[in-house]
Amino acid sequence: MSQEALDKLWKMIGLRYKSHPWHGIPIGKEVPEVVTAFIEVIPSDTVKYEVDKQSGYLKIDRPQKFSNIVPALYGFIPQTYCKDAVGEFCMMRTGRTDIIGDDDPLDVCVLTEREITHGNILVQAVPIGGLRMIDGGEADDKIIAVLKQDEVYGQWRDIGEIPPNIVNRLKHYFLTYKQLPGDEQRCEITHVYGREEAQEVIRQSQKDYQHYFGNLEEALSLTLFEAFNFSKRQQELLKGL
């Protein structure tokens, strides 16, 4: 099957079947300046939703602990992965050792002055900084972005322009959202970094994704090609009966 035929086939599949939000949705043509973000949780949610990596559907991860609410739209950047390259970049920037990525797509918080009423949506976001979080020895960066063309927050181009109380609110949430009273603190935020470093973290997560999942479409195309040929053979056999 030619590449042109495969491209047409993938387009037809996309019209009929829902794309997996992690693997099937493009990160965007303007990455890392602008990225597509899949939103799992919004500030009014009383439970933490998370994409089921196998099916692509949202599932309930856990109830929100105590009165903590996520202070921004929260989700991940499709076709990113936090593994070796992200872990190595974290070690380089912190001077730590034995840090690896958390085996998840790259998390993103998207600030907007508009009230978004539900998750399970795609938004275009402009990364302006991030929080370098380490959770149990794993790099768990949180990219901070603003909703593209947002009337209020859209003018911010770097995290240094954000009022400190917004950054502190984000830091407090991520430092406490997993912790029960009496538990030992397992999460730490070592740095708050700006736009250029956030873009580099995105690049490193793309590198990890390409390394571990870059042949995914090729493998699926091969499977489709084999299925197509098998179907043709079935038709030929039926004609001979």
BAFI-3210 file (N, C-alpha, C; in Angstrom, 3 decimals, decimal comma, padded with zeros to 6 digits):
// residues 241
n [1|2|3|4|5|6|7|8|9|10|11|12|13|14|15|16|17|18|19|20|21|22|23|24|25|26|27|28|29|30|31|32|33|34|35|36|37|38|39|40|41|42|43|44|45|46|47|48|49|50|51|52|53|54|55|56|57|58|59|60|61|62|63|64|65|66|67|68|69|70|71|72|73|74|75|76|77|78|79|80|81|82|83|84|85|86|87|88|89|90|91|92|93|94|95|96|97|98|99|100|101|102|103|104|105|106|107|108|109|110|111|112|113|114|115|116|117|118|119|120|121|122|123|124|125|126|127|128|129|130|131|132|133|134|135|136|137|138|139|140|141|142|143|144|145|146|147|148|149|150|151|152|153|154|155|156|157|158|159|160|161|162|163|164|165|166|167|168|169|170|171|172|173|174|175|176|177|178|179|180|181|182|183|184|185|186|187|188|189|190|191|192|193|194|195|196|197|198|199|200|201|202|203|204|205|206|207|208|209|210|211|212|213|214|215|216|217|218|219|220|221|222|223|224|225|226|227|228|229|230|231|232|233|234|235|236|237|238|239|240|241]
n.u [000,852|000,616|002,162|000,506|-001,990|-002,092|-002,140|-004,631|-006,214|-005,723|-006,868|-009,567|-010,073|-009,773|-012,057|-014,068|-013,462|-012,677|-009,841|-006,976|-006,219|-003,591|-001,797|-002,947|-003,520|-002,257|000,596|000,839|001,635|003,172|004,799|007,614|006,412|003,650|001,284|-000,802|-003,095|-004,461|-007,156|-007,777|-008,731|-010,606|-010,927|-013,333|-013,805|-014,396|-013,199|-010,228|-009,630|-008,239|-006,582|-007,162|-004,609|-004,686|-007,248|-007,880|-010,000|-011,449|-010,887|-011,753|-009,329|-008,818|-010,592|-010,447|-008,179|-009,034|-009,655|-008,421|-008,202|-007,576|-005,847|-006,052|-006,749|-005,998|-003,916|-002,394|000,286|-000,156|001,527|003,950|006,424|007,694|010,678|013,791|015,322|014,045|014,452|017,274|017,711|016,551|018,304|020,632|019,958|019,465|021,548|021,248|021,224|020,309|017,664|014,698|012,293|008,682|007,198|004,917|002,836|003,780|002,906|000,607|-000,457|-003,026|-003,675|-006,466|-008,832|-011,403|-014,339|-014,236|-016,291|-016,127|-013,947|-011,991|-011,350|-009,776|-007,297|-005,598|-002,471|-000,076|003,086|004,655|006,374|007,407|007,180|009,667|009,243|009,914|009,032|009,162|011,722|011,326|011,186|008,781|007,687|005,764|004,342|003,659|001,180|-000,587|-003,908|-004,282|-004,775|-006,249|-008,163|-007,203|-005,025|-003,594|-001,738|000,579|003,923|006,001|006,787|007,673|006,118|003,766|001,579|002,939|001,318|-000,288|001,524|002,438|000,105|-000,230|002,111|001,608|-000,634|000,391|002,331|000,878|-001,308|-001,282|-000,815|-001,441|-002,509|000,200|001,733|004,936|006,665|006,785|006,963|008,720|009,490|011,936|012,726|011,372|010,837|011,437|010,046|011,781|013,148|010,996|010,172|012,344|012,100|009,775|010,735|012,564|010,780|009,411|011,472|011,822|009,321|009,437|011,480|010,403|007,829|007,811|007,619|005,039|002,848|003,840|003,919|001,193|000,267|001,461|000,105|-002,474|-002,005|-001,388|-003,844|-005,447|-004,408|-004,944|-007,711|-008,133|-007,169|-009,031|-011,306|-010,568|-010,408|-013,064|-014,252|-013,337|-014,807]
n.v [-001,191|002,192|005,244|007,434|006,194|005,106|007,445|008,492|006,460|006,662|009,165|008,634|006,789|008,496|010,040|008,318|007,030|007,765|009,671|008,671|010,530|010,904|009,690|010,005|012,634|015,505|017,379|019,944|022,457|024,639|024,093|024,528|026,906|027,284|024,978|022,061|021,206|018,696|018,725|017,479|017,976|020,467|023,577|023,375|020,709|017,984|015,588|013,940|013,584|011,409|010,436|007,217|005,206|003,064|002,881|005,526|006,932|009,150|008,588|008,157|009,120|009,683|010,986|014,541|015,605|016,760|020,273|021,022|022,387|022,263|024,986|025,861|025,100|021,741|019,297|017,443|017,438|016,258|013,508|013,627|012,531|011,605|010,552|009,189|011,374|013,631|013,137|013,239|015,902|017,167|016,301|017,568|020,249|020,421|019,240|016,834|013,206|009,991|010,402|009,900|010,149|010,343|008,462|009,355|011,395|014,848|017,118|019,908|023,138|025,381|028,705|030,841|033,510|032,945|031,043|027,688|024,987|022,200|019,313|017,148|018,198|019,934|022,456|025,355|026,356|028,619|028,148|029,531|029,142|027,082|024,561|022,904|019,934|017,287|014,089|011,651|010,896|011,065|012,947|015,369|017,517|020,542|022,247|025,632|027,478|029,831|030,368|030,486|033,580|034,528|036,997|038,335|036,881|036,176|038,032|037,666|036,642|035,416|033,638|035,324|037,566|037,002|037,546|036,995|035,605|033,876|032,021|030,984|029,786|027,717|026,259|025,506|023,829|021,626|020,686|019,654|018,127|015,363|014,584|013,229|013,983|013,865|012,354|011,817|014,390|014,039|015,251|017,834|021,137|022,317|024,403|027,355|028,011|029,876|030,863|030,013|027,815|026,163|025,581|024,040|021,815|020,759|020,045|018,032|016,152|015,516|014,258|011,972|010,801|010,282|008,408|006,218|005,826|006,515|004,896|004,116|004,796|003,779|001,047|000,553|001,183|-000,851|-003,018|-002,433|-002,613|-005,341|-006,394|-005,444|-006,792|-009,388|-009,356|-009,052|-011,505|-013,195|-012,464|-013,325|-016,068|-016,642|-016,086|-018,212|-020,335]
n.w [000,000|-000,885|000,409|000,090|-000,079|002,480|004,019|003,287|004,304|007,071|007,493|006,971|009,023|011,194|010,892|011,573|013,998|017,406|018,251|020,133|023,001|023,856|022,003|019,475|018,834|017,326|018,439|017,585|015,115|015,757|017,877|020,074|020,836|020,766|021,936|021,661|024,168|026,186|028,248|031,386|033,993|035,695|037,600|039,128|039,562|041,724|041,930|040,808|037,521|035,042|032,067|030,854|029,916|028,174|026,916|026,309|027,319|029,797|033,244|036,725|038,864|041,581|044,480|045,042|047,489|050,679|050,849|048,596|045,388|041,936|040,610|037,982|034,512|033,891|032,531|029,911|027,464|024,295|022,617|023,970|026,339|029,469|030,297|029,861|028,639|029,714|032,431|032,520|031,798|033,980|036,023|035,165|035,515|038,220|039,551|040,769|041,151|039,738|038,850|037,091|034,400|034,889|033,517|032,222|030,023|029,379|031,865|031,995|032,971|032,310|032,163|032,323|032,008|031,562|032,385|032,247|031,733|031,743|031,507|029,363|026,883|024,123|024,007|022,766|023,783|025,222|026,243|029,095|031,154|033,949|036,572|038,250|039,375|041,620|042,291|044,468|043,504|040,793|037,804|037,406|035,851|035,639|033,217|032,752|031,232|029,120|027,981|024,536|022,972|025,082|026,746|029,016|030,336|028,117|027,299|028,694|028,477|029,733|032,737|034,700|034,508|035,723|038,493|041,753|043,612|042,116|041,081|043,525|044,441|042,590|043,152|045,822|045,519|044,021|045,733|047,797|046,961|046,918|049,452|052,661|056,059|058,302|056,619|055,115|053,406|049,993|047,560|045,869|044,828|042,940|041,289|039,798|036,543|033,456|030,217|028,052|029,136|029,706|027,118|026,337|028,020|026,942|024,411|025,151|026,178|023,880|022,535|024,138|023,681|020,942|020,902|022,334|021,341|018,718|016,456|016,385|014,681|012,321|012,943|013,324|010,797|009,344|010,423|009,522|006,808|006,576|007,379|005,335|003,111|003,926|003,887|001,156|000,250|001,419|-000,033|-002,584|-002,145|-001,543|-003,948|-005,396|-004,482]
ca.u [000,000|001,445|002,028|-000,684|-003,148|-002,099|-002,574|-006,083|-006,824|-005,672|-007,849|-010,888|-010,187|-009,978|-013,432|-015,010|-013,098|-012,110|-008,395|-006,459|-005,747|-002,140|-001,046|-003,616|-003,756|-000,981|001,026|000,671|002,682|003,965|005,494|007,107|005,845|002,234|001,068|-002,128|-003,184|-005,682|-007,524|-008,414|-009,331|-010,845|-010,961|-014,560|-013,907|-014,167|-012,375|-009,161|-009,766|-006,991|-006,798|-006,752|-003,630|-004,994|-008,446|-007,975|-011,143|-011,185|-011,280|-011,557|-008,082|-009,064|-011,210|-009,520|-007,945|-009,354|-010,299|-007,558|-008,732|-006,550|-006,113|-006,017|-007,018|-004,858|-003,931|-001,083|000,584|-000,114|002,749|005,134|006,655|008,742|011,457|015,232|015,801|013,497|015,160|018,646|017,657|016,281|019,544|021,577|019,550|019,413|022,740|020,882|021,507|019,303|016,313|014,136|010,961|007,622|006,476|003,648|002,989|004,174|001,770|000,507|-001,527|-003,364|-004,349|-007,419|-009,797|-012,726|-014,790|-014,401|-017,236|-015,845|-012,698|-012,086|-011,356|-008,486|-007,105|-004,306|-001,848|001,233|003,909|005,383|007,256|007,112|007,632|010,459|008,825|010,459|008,080|009,711|012,854|010,931|010,933|007,340|007,542|004,453|004,452|002,652|000,848|-001,796|-004,779|-003,985|-005,705|-007,035|-008,279|-006,435|-003,763|-002,920|-000,677|001,785|004,843|006,956|006,240|008,049|005,079|002,599|001,592|003,511|000,316|-000,762|002,565|002,426|-001,082|000,092|003,105|000,965|-001,478|001,159|003,080|-000,007|-002,496|-001,187|-000,342|-002,366|-001,920|001,157|002,593|006,206|006,640|007,470|007,109|009,422|009,662|013,294|012,873|010,345|011,634|010,756|009,523|012,760|013,411|009,780|010,216|013,349|011,502|008,855|011,564|013,096|009,675|009,181|012,552|011,467|008,166|009,885|012,293|009,620|006,573|007,916|007,257|003,682|002,025|004,388|003,478|-000,239|000,103|001,816|-001,013|-003,567|-001,602|-001,552|-005,279|-005,970|-004,003|-005,673|-009,071|-008,105|-007,005|-010,325|-012,209|-010,160|-010,778|-014,514|-014,591|-012,993|-015,700]
ca.v [000,000|003,388|006,194|008,242|005,388|005,014|008,750|008,564|005,510|007,249|010,247|008,008|006,235|009,633|010,519|007,362|006,614|008,791|009,582|008,575|011,887|010,961|009,287|010,272|014,062|016,187|018,363|021,258|022,838|025,759|023,650|024,620|028,224|027,023|023,534|021,535|020,632|017,954|019,092|016,408|018,462|021,906|023,969|023,025|019,257|017,489|014,385|014,093|012,733|011,107|009,602|005,813|005,159|002,001|003,155|006,927|007,560|009,680|007,760|008,810|008,705|009,710|012,241|015,578|015,503|017,932|021,361|021,380|022,386|022,663|026,411|026,169|023,932|020,838|018,124|017,071|017,772|015,011|013,084|013,871|011,447|011,967|009,350|009,348|012,713|014,565|012,879|013,735|017,363|017,532|016,103|018,602|021,538|020,394|018,651|015,575|011,969|008,924|010,900|009,485|010,688|009,649|007,548|009,960|012,563|016,063|017,833|021,332|023,955|026,447|029,812|031,611|034,255|032,427|029,863|026,495|024,226|020,765|018,884|016,296|019,117|020,383|023,902|025,826|026,997|029,228|027,914|030,719|028,769|025,768|024,174|021,666|019,143|015,945|013,314|010,333|010,607|011,134|014,281|015,524|018,938|021,120|023,391|026,675|028,091|030,658|030,061|031,335|034,678|034,887|038,451|038,855|036,183|035,956|039,013|037,243|035,878|034,719|033,439|036,472|038,585|036,563|037,923|035,909|034,798|032,822|030,993|030,346|028,935|026,513|025,503|024,916|022,719|020,450|020,177|019,098|017,436|013,919|014,340|013,077|014,455|012,954|011,743|012,473|015,149|013,307|016,126|019,097|021,982|022,845|025,640|027,927|028,454|030,721|030,379|029,295|026,504|025,369|025,080|022,984|020,626|020,210|019,379|016,789|015,195|015,047|013,320|010,718|010,204|009,756|007,221|005,088|005,631|007,125|003,963|003,633|004,907|002,829|-000,298|000,467|001,166|-002,196|-003,879|-002,158|-003,158|-006,795|-006,671|-005,170|-007,913|-010,573|-009,211|-009,322|-012,947|-013,793|-012,244|-014,192|-017,442|-016,758|-016,129|-019,545|-021,385]
ca.w [000,000|-000,989|001,516|-000,175|000,298|003,944|004,539|003,101|005,225|008,421|007,525|007,075|010,376|012,087|010,776|012,148|015,344|018,279|018,394|021,494|023,305|024,047|020,813|018,214|018,624|017,072|019,430|016,979|014,167|016,280|019,066|021,450|021,153|021,022|021,980|021,967|025,508|026,490|029,617|032,145|035,235|035,785|039,012|039,853|039,736|043,087|041,798|039,823|036,345|034,348|030,890|030,877|028,835|027,216|026,120|025,939|027,980|031,127|034,382|038,015|039,499|043,025|044,915|045,474|048,925|051,491|050,107|047,472|044,032|040,982|040,359|036,549|033,683|034,112|031,655|029,392|026,079|023,510|021,939|024,795|027,289|030,423|030,591|030,010|028,300|030,703|033,677|032,386|031,821|035,375|036,772|034,751|036,053|039,690|040,131|041,423|040,421|039,839|038,578|035,806|034,154|035,621|032,620|031,830|029,155|030,092|032,452|031,686|033,565|031,371|032,836|031,532|032,831|031,236|033,125|031,423|032,563|031,811|030,902|028,180|025,746|023,620|023,940|022,304|024,934|025,020|027,432|029,563|032,248|034,509|037,903|038,230|040,519|041,756|043,078|044,750|042,636|039,387|037,259|037,189|035,517|035,352|032,320|032,979|029,947|029,086|026,856|023,385|022,702|026,252|026,811|030,144|030,548|026,856|027,075|029,397|027,636|030,584|034,071|035,515|034,412|036,482|039,912|042,562|044,324|041,224|041,080|044,849|044,514|041,819|043,912|047,001|045,106|043,611|046,876|048,823|046,453|047,152|050,807|053,766|057,313|058,905|055,603|054,821|052,159|048,925|046,399|046,062|043,649|043,067|040,521|038,925|035,388|032,494|028,933|027,246|029,729|029,500|025,746|026,272|028,643|025,940|023,390|025,711|026,278|022,510|022,238|024,798|022,998|019,656|021,151|022,826|020,619|017,392|015,390|016,647|013,467|011,350|013,328|013,063|009,345|008,908|010,813|008,596|005,506|006,650|007,419|003,997|002,246|004,375|003,389|-000,284|000,074|001,750|-001,153|-003,678|-001,793|-001,628|-005,377|-005,934|-003,957]
c.u [000,890|001,217|000,790|-001,948|-003,256|-002,584|-004,086|-006,807|-006,846|-006,694|-009,261|-011,115|-010,453|-011,383|-014,412|-014,734|-012,463|-010,610|-008,018|-005,842|-004,245|-001,407|-001,650|-003,854|-002,418|-000,680|000,871|001,863|003,590|004,718|006,975|006,503|004,362|002,033|-000,424|-002,076|-004,517|-005,994|-008,301|-009,248|-009,490|-011,037|-012,210|-014,705|-013,588|-013,444|-011,315|-009,383|-008,404|-007,305|-006,313|-005,865|-003,945|-006,158|-008,517|-009,159|-010,724|-011,666|-011,095|-010,299|-008,267|-009,865|-010,134|-009,387|-008,263|-010,033|-009,462|-008,324|-007,626|-006,843|-006,069|-006,509|-005,783|-004,996|-002,528|-000,953|000,688|001,236|004,004|005,237|007,819|009,487|012,936|015,696|015,304|014,203|016,578|018,683|017,415|017,556|020,563|021,249|019,566|020,706|022,467|021,332|020,340|017,871|015,896|012,805|009,892|006,761|005,092|003,894|003,255|002,946|001,797|-000,670|-001,769|-004,202|-005,267|-008,364|-011,227|-013,058|-015,033|-015,194|-016,977|-014,511|-012,960|-012,179|-009,916|-008,436|-005,738|-003,692|-000,462|002,067|004,701|006,338|006,912|007,618|008,429|010,131|009,471|009,569|008,651|010,852|012,539|010,683|009,467|007,033|006,096|004,673|003,310|002,430|-000,365|-002,603|-004,500|-005,123|-006,626|-006,999|-007,411|-005,059|-002,957|-001,794|000,631|002,635|005,884|006,402|006,595|007,024|003,842|002,678|002,064|002,462|-000,247|000,245|002,571|001,236|-000,849|001,081|002,455|000,112|-000,650|002,012|002,191|-001,099|-002,456|-000,969|-001,482|-001,717|-000,977|002,071|003,888|006,113|007,432|007,696|007,898|009,507|010,999|013,474|011,531|011,103|010,758|010,431|010,536|013,053|012,193|009,763|011,231|012,837|010,544|009,646|012,095|011,997|009,264|010,234|012,262|010,307|008,605|010,673|011,430|008,366|006,636|007,519|005,822|002,820|002,517|003,910|001,988|-000,515|000,407|000,697|-002,197|-003,268|-001,799|-003,034|-005,912|-005,646|-004,738|-007,107|-009,136|-007,989|-008,312|-011,294|-011,875|-010,549|-012,275|-014,960|-014,333|-013,928|-016,870]
c.v [001,244|004,298|007,062|007,494|005,268|006,313|008,909|007,647|006,064|008,377|009,697|007,421|007,353|010,189|009,599|007,054|007,774|008,590|009,455|009,929|012,001|010,717|009,785|011,730|014,760|017,228|019,786|021,645|023,941|025,391|024,059|025,975|028,132|025,520|023,232|020,942|019,908|018,164|017,956|016,949|019,971|022,279|023,558|021,523|018,858|016,151|014,670|013,080|012,546|010,218|008,182|005,579|004,085|002,381|004,584|007,641|008,121|008,698|008,577|008,251|008,626|010,974|013,265|015,525|016,841|019,000|021,788|021,340|022,853|024,100|026,822|024,950|023,035|019,619|017,806|017,485|016,469|014,785|013,620|012,720|011,848|010,712|009,731|010,791|013,749|014,381|013,423|015,263|017,862|017,395|017,185|019,935|021,584|019,910|017,361|014,387|011,004|009,432|010,416|010,200|009,825|008,733|008,053|011,017|013,801|016,836|019,308|021,935|025,130|027,494|030,541|032,346|033,786|031,211|028,725|025,492|022,729|020,475|018,024|017,144|019,404|021,899|024,184|026,693|027,502|029,010|029,168|030,389|027,389|025,626|022,887|020,895|017,772|015,203|011,915|009,940|010,648|012,586|014,375|016,989|019,321|022,360|024,363|027,402|028,999|030,255|031,033|032,321|034,980|036,405|039,058|038,207|036,021|036,926|038,624|036,361|035,109|034,672|034,587|037,583|038,230|037,085|036,757|035,032|033,682|031,681|030,251|029,412|027,622|025,633|024,801|023,718|021,479|019,879|019,449|018,185|015,928|013,575|014,251|013,597|013,413|012,278|012,529|013,177|014,415|014,152|017,375|019,834|022,681|024,180|026,057|028,514|029,167|030,044|029,538|027,906|025,591|024,783|023,950|021,694|019,955|019,461|018,041|015,727|014,682|014,014|011,960|010,029|009,562|008,466|006,011|004,804|006,124|006,213|003,459|003,677|003,944|001,407|-000,486|000,417|-000,219|-003,174|-003,696|-002,740|-004,666|-007,171|-006,477|-006,326|-009,198|-010,535|-009,507|-010,818|-013,676|-013,665|-013,158|-015,653|-017,656|-016,840|-017,501|-020,632|-021,611]
c.w [000,000|000,210|001,333|000,237|001,810|004,570|004,426|004,081|006,642|008,552|007,684|008,467|011,381|012,032|011,500|013,616|016,115|018,422|019,860|021,854|023,521|022,726|019,506|017,901|018,408|018,143|018,904|016,128|014,697|017,554|018,999|021,812|021,493|020,984|022,122|023,374|025,653|027,966|030,264|033,309|035,151|037,258|039,787|040,082|041,179|043,099|040,753|038,709|035,691|033,159|031,155|029,666|027,796|026,310|025,599|026,556|029,341|032,185|035,652|038,646|041,017|043,337|045,255|046,989|049,596|050,638|048,909|046,156|043,105|040,541|038,891|035,795|033,722|033,217|031,183|027,937|025,293|022,846|022,621|025,783|028,184|030,849|030,707|029,775|029,301|032,043|033,642|032,427|033,244|036,216|036,435|035,414|037,580|040,325|040,880|040,575|040,594|039,708|037,191|035,606|034,803|034,754|032,236|030,758|030,004|030,560|032,074|032,440|032,630|032,097|031,863|032,452|032,555|032,090|032,134|032,257|032,618|031,148|029,681|026,919|025,322|023,618|023,338|023,397|024,587|026,280|027,809|030,710|032,757|035,932|037,767|039,499|040,463|042,738|043,268|043,836|041,154|038,980|036,860|036,888|035,247|034,485|032,624|031,650|030,115|027,860|025,715|023,143|023,879|026,434|027,913|030,226|029,258|026,568|027,763|028,501|028,446|032,000|035,016|035,481|035,233|037,912|040,771|043,254|043,450|041,185|042,413|045,013|043,759|042,580|045,102|046,614|044,817|044,748|047,882|048,284|046,630|048,619|051,813|055,050|057,907|057,915|055,461|053,478|051,092|047,687|046,782|044,740|043,800|042,366|039,927|037,744|034,354|031,176|028,167|027,815|029,600|028,092|025,602|026,913|027,669|024,862|023,903|025,827|024,902|022,111|022,871|024,087|021,683|019,844|021,494|021,998|019,175|016,251|015,525|015,390|012,391|011,645|013,043|011,563|008,793|009,236|009,868|007,215|005,475|006,648|006,045|003,053|002,613|003,863|001,894|-000,554|000,382|000,580|-002,329|-003,412|-001,937|-003,089|-005,961|-005,463|-004,926]
res [m|s|q|e|a|l|d|k|l|w|k|m|i|g|l|r|y|k|s|h|p|w|h|g|i|p|i|g|k|e|v|p|e|v|v|t|a|f|i|e|v|i|p|s|d|t|v|k|y|e|v|d|k|q|s|g|y|l|k|i|d|r|p|q|k|f|s|n|i|v|p|a|l|y|g|f|i|p|q|t|y|c|k|d|a|v|g|e|f|c|m|m|r|t|g|r|t|d|i|i|g|d|d|d|p|l|d|v|c|v|l|t|e|r|e|i|t|h|g|n|i|l|v|q|a|v|p|i|g|g|l|r|m|i|d|g|g|e|a|d|d|k|i|i|a|v|l|k|q|d|e|v|y|g|q|w|r|d|i|g|e|i|p|p|n|i|v|n|r|l|k|h|y|f|l|t|y|k|q|l|p|g|d|e|q|r|c|e|i|t|h|v|y|g|r|e|e|a|q|e|v|i|r|q|s|q|k|d|y|q|h|y|f|g|n|l|e|e|a|l|s|l|t|l|f|e|a|f|n|f|s|k|r|q|q|e|l|l|k|g|l]
***
